């Protein structure tokens, strides 16, 4: 900490911030200044949630300055931790009256800069709202608060033969409210679908402070599908306060296969072969040699060292069908030059194989001090082609690109490795990231698969959507959030229909040169 007051230090950081303001449709954006979070507002927040439910110190606020994508940072002016829907609604109404931005946050495990505060304001963290409110097994559903950790729900019902299907790699620490807000995926979403396929209803506080009930236990409700609109809205429409989710019967049998290949192209061809044969695995994951090496050094998951790539193939369902499909999948891998095929012998070996996959991103820290993670998608049949393009981008940039991805649905997670201590490497990593994204779009893909948009990808939406599409989305947002105070700067690009962009006020925000 410099030899000055925290306030002066923050003011200097704000002056140093070099936020690129960009252009929207050939016109320079207009900026408006929002109201600051005052001591009076903080005292009002304390009256709503209690003094223990407000974080206003510099040190406390810096704890919330970023999500798992630490490239983007912006500390809120205050953090509020409500314990009920009523408190959430009161906080939103208070901020609306004061014209202060509201930033919803779950566990903060996102990878898109979606849960940080580039414009300051009040962050609303739902971590204290973490109860299972109801388990209704006859109707195969449960109602939970948004701060409930994903895996806790499966653990609560597995002894009765049920599970919650969406399983992002962060499921041990990510919250179900955050999963719903970003429409999270995971390895087993190939067969079971992403989060929106498992959300039956939501209780939701809109940007006007109104408490809405969207959907419910009964399927095929009349009217517009507002639940589908809210899931994946990334806090730009409001804050989820309750979630009713679908529970599934645990399958009779599970088979987990590891298949090793000499190259990631061979593994990609095997993926296409498995799907073409009419087999839909519960999960179909691919990892390349740098990822394998990092995992084995850090975790020791039992992946074959020296392999160019491995596939994790998991099949589940009725026992006879599962065993038949496992044999057929193994045959297809052999037909595509698999070097080794191994079936997990028991639950312990299966868990270890999945531990390696789930902790792959963390293991990359053994390869590099820094990395950028892409989340683009290509059609599954284009996997061999995009893998060749990734290799070419790696050569041109002079940077290692480690690959781990949901091969079954073409959802890529290349990790671009760089060292920000070396001049020029960050810039090369950013260029490589953009090249990767554009290559995926050229093959008919999407700018994001399961991580959402946040700050990280907001500038890229115009590459995928037409002007009319973005205009309509912006108008829809204003129905829920007329003043666009909810999670500003996220999901939708600065756009004429979105109104004026927000001028950062108060503390320092994004690092110099960051695009918003």
N, C-alpha and C positions, 0 to 999 in steps of 0.2 A: 504494500500500500504506500503511495507517495506521501511525503510530509505535508499533508494538507487535510482539510476536512473531507469526509466522504462525499458531501454535497458538491464541493469544488472539483473533486476528482471526477465525479459523474458528469458535471458540466463540461469538463475538458474532453471527456470521452465523447460526449455528444457533439462537440465542435469538430472533433477529429473524424467522426463518422462520415464516410464518403459514399452515401447511398445513391446508387444510380437511379435517377428518376425516370428514365426511358421516355418513350413516346407511345401514344395510343392512336392508331389510325392516322398517322402523319401529323398529329397535333400534340404539342407539349401538354402534359398533364397539368391541371390546376390543383393546388393544394390548399387545404383548410386546416386551421389549427384547432385541435380539440381542447376541451377543458382539462386542466391538470387535476390529479388526485390531491386534494387538500387535506390538512389535518382534520377539518370538520367532516369530510367524507369518510376518512378512516374511523373516526369516532362513531359515525353512523353505522358503518359496517360492523363495528364491535358490538353495537346495540342489537344487531340482527343475529350474529353468529357467536357472540361472546368474545372477550379479549383473546382467549386461547385459539380462536378460529381465524385470527387475522395475523398475517406476517407482513410487517412494514419496515423492518430493519434492512439496511443495505446487505448485510451478510445473508440474511434469510431470503431476500428477494433474488440474490444471485444464484441460489440453489435452483431456482426455477427459470434461469435465463435461456435454457435450450432443452431440446429433447435429445434422443439418441443420435440425431444428426447434428453433431456439435459444430458443424461448419457455420450454422446460423445461430446467432445469439441476440437476445433482446430481453432484458429484465423488466418485469412488470413494476408498476409503482406501488402495488400492494397485492397480496395474495389472500384470498378468502377461502375458507374450508367449511362449507356448510354441512349440515347433517340431515337435512330434510328438504323436500320439494318446496315447502313454504319459504324456507330460508333462501333457496336458490331464486325463487320468483321475486322475493323482496330485494335481493341484491341486484338482480337485473333491472328492476324498476328504479331503484336508486341510481344506478349508473346511467340509465336512460335519461332520467331527469337532469343529471349532472353533465350529460353529453360526454361520458367517459367510455372508452372501449372496454369490452368484456372479452376475455380470452379463456374459453373452456379448456380444462386439462384433466386427463385421467392419470395414468401412471407415468406418463411422459416417455413411453417407449417407442414413439413414432420415429420415422426415419425421413421426414419431409419438412422439418421445421414448422410443423403445424401447431405445436403447443408451446410456442414462445411468443413474446410480446414486442414486435418491432415498433409498435406505436405506444408503448407503455400501457397505462390503464390498469384495470383490476383483473387479475387472473382468478378464475373460479375453479378450484381443484375439488374433485368429487371423491378423493381417497377415503374420506371418513364415511361415505355412504356406501358401505360394502357388505350389506346383509343379503342373505337369501330370504325373500319374503314369503315365497310359496313354492312348493313342489307338488305338481298335479300329475301324477303318473298315469291315472286313467285317461287323461287328455294329452299325455306325453309333452308336457311343457313345464316351465318354471318361470317365476317372476323374481327378478333380482334388482338390486340397486346398481347404479353404473360403476361404482368403484370396486365391485367384486372382481377378484382376480379370475381370469378365464379358467385356469385349471382347477380352482377350488370348486367350481360347479360340477365338473366331471367327478372329482373326488367325492363329492357329497352324494352322488347317485349311483356310482359304479357298483357298490355292493348289491344294489337292487337291479342290476343288469342294464343300466342306461348310461349314455354319455352325451356330451355337448360336442358337436362335430367340428366347428371351426377351430383350428389349432395353429395360429401363427407361431413362428419360432420363439416368440417372446411370451408364450402362453403361461409360463410360470410366474410372470410378473406383470403382464399387460392386463388392463381392465376390460370388462365386457362393454362398458360404456364407450371406451376408446375404440374397441373393435367395431362397434356399431357406427361410430362417427366416421371412421375411415373405411368402412366396409372391408375389414381385414380378410385376408385369405389364410393360406397355410398349406402344408404338404397334402393333407387329406381332403382338401377342397376339390381335388380333381373329380372324385366320385360324389362327394356329399354337397358340394356347392359352397360359395363364400358366405360371409356373415348375413347378407340380406336374405338368403334362402332359409335362414334359421331364426329370423326375428319376426314374431307374430304381431307384436304391438309395442308401443312406446308411450310412456308419459314424458312430456316434453315441455320445457319452458321456452317460449318463443322470444324473439328479440324485443317484443313489446311487453314482456313480463307476464304474459298469459300462460296458464297451465293447460296444455292440450292433451287429449287422449287420442292416440293414433292407433288404429287396428285393435287387436285383442285376441283372445283365445279362439274365437269363432273365425274360421276361415271364410273367404269369399264375402267379406262385408261389402255392402253397397257403397257407392260413391267413389271419389278419387283415392288412389293408393298413396296417401300421404305418408304412410310408414316407409314406403319405398323411396320417397323423396327425402325424408329425414335421414335414413341410413346412408352414410357416405357423404353427408353434407359438411362434415369437418368443423362443426361448431359455428358455421356461418349463418344458420337459421335459428339456432337456439341451443339449449343444453338438455341432454337426456338425463332424466331423473329416475326412471324405472324402465326395465326392459323385460318383456315376456318373450322367452325363447323356446324353440322346439328342442325336445330331447329325443334321442334315437335309441332303439334297442341295441345293445352290444351284439356284434356278430358272433355266430356260433364258432367260427374258426378264423384264424389270421395266419398268413404265410408271408414272411419277409425274406426277400431274395437280394443278395448283393452280387452284381455282375461287373467284372472288371474288363476294361478294354484298353487297347494300345493308344487310342486317340479319342478325343471328344466327338469327332465327326462320326466314328463308328458307333459310339454310344447313342448319338442323336439319330442315326439311321435305325438302330434297334428300337428306339422309342416309337418311331413312325410305324415300324413293323408290328409292334405290340398292339397299338391302337387300331391299325388296319385289320388285324385279326379279330376285331370285335371284343377285345378284352379291355375293360375299363378298370384299372387298378384303383384301390383306395388312394394310393400315392405312387408317384413315379418321379423320382428326384435324380438329378445328375450333378456330379462334382468333378472338377478337373484336377490335374496333377498338383498345381500349387496349393489348392485347398486341401487335397488329401495329405500332402506333406505337412501343412500347418496343423491339421487335426491330429495326425499321428504324433507329432512332436508335443502337442499340448494336452491331448485327451487320451490318445491310445484307443481309438474306437475299433481297431482291428481291420481297417481298410488296407488293401494290399499296397505296400510301398513299391514305387516304380511304375504303377499303372498310370496310363494317360488320362483315364477317367473311370468312374464307377457309376453304376445305376443302383439306386435303392428302389426296389419294386415291392410294394405291399399289396396283397390281395386279401379280401375278407368276404365273408358271407357264409352260406351253407357249406358244411365241411366238404362234401363231394365236389361241389362246383369250385370251391377254392383250391382244392388239391389239383383238379383237372386244369384250371387256368394257370396255376403255378408251373406245372409241367410244360404247358404250351409256351408260356413266357420264357422259360429257360431254353427251350428249343429255339425260339426266335433269336435269343441272345447268342446262342452258339452259331446260328446261321449268319450272324453279323460279326463273327470273329471274336467272340468273347474269350478272354484269356483265362478267366476263372469264374465259376458260378458257385455260390454258397447259399444255403438256406439256413436261417437262424434256427438253432436247435431248441431254444427255449425262450421264455419271456426275458430273461436276463440278457441274453445275447441280442435279442431284438431291441431291448431298451438301450444297449450300448451303441448299436448301429445308429439309432435315432438320436442319441446324445451327440454323436459326432456331427450329424446333419444340423441339429438345432443350434449347436454352438459354433457353427462354421464361421460366421461373421466375426465373432470374438477371437477365434483362433487365428484370423488373418493378422492380428497384431504381432504375431511371430515373424511375419514376412516384411512388415512395413510399419513405419511410424504413423502414417496417415493413409486413408483411403476414401474414395468417393464411391457410393453405391448407386447403381442404376436399377430401375424397376420397370423397364419397358417390356412389351409383349410382342411376339410375332406369331403368325399362324404356325401350328405345330409342324406342319410339313416343311416349313422354312428353317427349321433348327439347324440342319447341316450348313445351309447357306449363311445364316447369321453367325455361326461359330467361325466360319472362314473369315468373315468380315471383322469379327472381334479380334482374331489373330492378326489381321492386316493392320487394324488400328493400333494394336499393341506395338507392332514393329515400327510404325510411323511415329508414334509418340515416344518410343524408347522406354515405355513403362510396362511393368508387369500388370496384366489383367487376369485376376483369378475369377473363376466362374463356378457358381453354385446356383441351381435354378430348378423351378418346378417344370420339369421337362414335359410332363403330360399335357399341360395347357399352354406351353410356350412362354411362360412368365420368367424372364431372365433376371438374374441378380449379379451382373458382373461387378467386381470390386476393383476399381482402378487404384493401384498402389502408387504412392508418391511420398516424398519427404519434403515437408514444407520448409525445412532448413536449407534445402538446396535451391538456389535461385532458378526460377523458371519452371520448376516441377509442378507447382500448383497450377500455373497457367496451362501447361501441357495436359494436366489431368482434366481440367475443365473443358478444354478443346476436345479431348478424347471422349469425354462424357457426352458432349453435344453431338459428336460424330456417331456415337453408338445410338443415340436416340433417333437421329435422322435416318440412320440405316434401318432401324426397326420400322419406322413409319413408311419408308420406301417399300418395305416388304408387306405392307398391309397391316401393320401392328398398331399399338397404342402407346401413349406416353407414360402410362402407369398401369400396373396390373393389380396390386393389392395394397400398396403403401399409401395411396392417396396422392393428393396434389400439394397441399400446403404452400409454403414459400418456394420450395425447391423446384417445382415443376410448373408453377403458375405462368411463367413466361412462355411455356411451350404449348399451352392449350390452343393458341391460334394456329399452330401447325396442324392440329387435328380437327378443329371445329371452324365452321364458317361464321361470318359476322352475324348472321341471323340467329345461329345457335347460341352464341355468347350473349347476344342481346336478350334473348328469351330467358336464359338462365339468370341474368342480372335482374330482370323484371320479377321473376319468381322469387328471388332472394328478398326483394323489397316487400313482398307480401308478408313474410315472416319477420323481417328486420328492416323497417322503413328507413332508419337512419344509418344502416350498414355499420353498426357499432359492434356486432358480433364477429369476433375473430377477424378483424380487418387485415387485408393484405394476403389472405389465404384463398385457395381454391379457384377463385375467379380472377382473371387479370384485370388491371386497371382499364376501364372501358367506359365509353361515354354513357352507357346505360347504367353503370354502377354509381354515377355521381362522381363527385370530386374525390381524388385520392386523399389519403390522410397524411398530414404532416407530422412526423415524429415530434413529440414534445417531452420535456423532462430529461430522463436519463439517456445515456448512449444506447444505440440499438445494434444494428447489423454491422458486421465488419466492413471496412472499406472495400469498395469494388464489388460488393454483393449485389446481385440483381434481385429486385422484388417485383 
